[in-house]
Amino acid sequence: MATNGKIGTNNVKRSVLSSMVLVTAMAIGLTTTGCMFAWGLGTGAVVGAAIGVGTTAYIEGNLKTRMRADPRAIEKATLKAFEELKIRKVSSSSSAAEAEIIGRSAEDSKVSVIVKAEQNDESSVSIRIGTFGDQAFSLKIYDGINKYLGDAKAELQKELANKK
């Protein structure tokens, strides 16, 4: 089949236009608050189900992750991270099933860390800053929790052993 050259040119133009639309859509997605990982998949639920221990996803203003620790140990590590990051503790409670730590940043944004015990000694953790979320600050808190988690686990084990 012979072509007059225009078909090939039209295909290239269409391909370039499609690429430009995709790049533009991705740029818009990167600049808006919300789920960047779920954007390409269509729903946050799909991403949330795929999160494993140590993996994080930023979904609709929440940094979500799973940690191999008791909610009480995660609470202890979170409080130490709060101190390091100059986040004022507003409230904190924990049990073997869940934990909730609320604080205020230096800019007076609400900082919430919600922890729920899961199977296999794992806990799901959700970190949210303010109304719309702040991915960079959420990641700093996550890093702080990880930094202090080993010591917090050991401290919790000692406390539990002393209660027996």
Secondary structure, DSSP 8 states (H G I E B T S, - for coil): ----SHHHHHHHHHHHHHHHHHHHHHHHHHHSSS-HHHHTTS-HHHHHHH--BT-EEEETTEEEEEESS-HHHHHHHHHHHHHHTT-EEEEEEE-SSEEEEEEE-TT--EEEEEEEE-STT-EEEEEEETTT--HHHHHHHHHHHHHHHHHHHHHHHHHHHHH-
